[in-house]
Amino acid sequence: MAAVDCRGRVADRTVFAALGWVAGTPLAISVTDRTLVIGTDPGGVFGMTSQGHLRLPAHVRHRCGLVSGDRVLLAAYPERSVLFVHPPAVLDRLLADCHAALLGGDRP
């Protein structure tokens, strides 16, 4: 878990180190079902900041409903150099579905 700061930055050195991402690593960011999918891309227009933060562009944050102070779940897949960023609304939906399944299909 990491917080989005007032400039749209996310900092988690452990996750970024596991991915091998350093300052200037070119990245591509897409949004699928309100989840950010971020991966290395030689032609990527986004990148890690010189301070080692991942900056999420404003249009991406708006599309996912992210605001300053939101905590996001970071799920890294180093073997594919991909990071999934799950916003709070996505986590709420995933957990509601999981809990419904545990309760035999009845949503709480």
Steps between C-alpha positions, in 0.01 A plus 500: 500500500615851424348847514452735206645839589372844396706485178375158400817322604521154653811392686589144589871431458463129577247443221689711247830330589338157452393614154844642425352844432732794559489870416431543130363150438257553208150384585164461331184545705159366405173471690295181490181480705623794717824315581827651382726265305854635482789339320837577351486616142798635300259746336318580824430867564487462879783415735630477851594836652856583601390451865382145424126576501242386252297800385146421392383757243192706589286356220577148622421590863169658396407198290555273801343734754827546692552804719782618721532284810336192349678178583548259212595135489814438295534153347833444324586227253879530462527217247287710262614842627135592559336682788127505573373795703162428659304809616271487808180462295642196322606345830151557642345323200748210509450448871120522472508231229734284710284538810188420300661179381595410857139562607365272229420766241322751723657844487534655845 
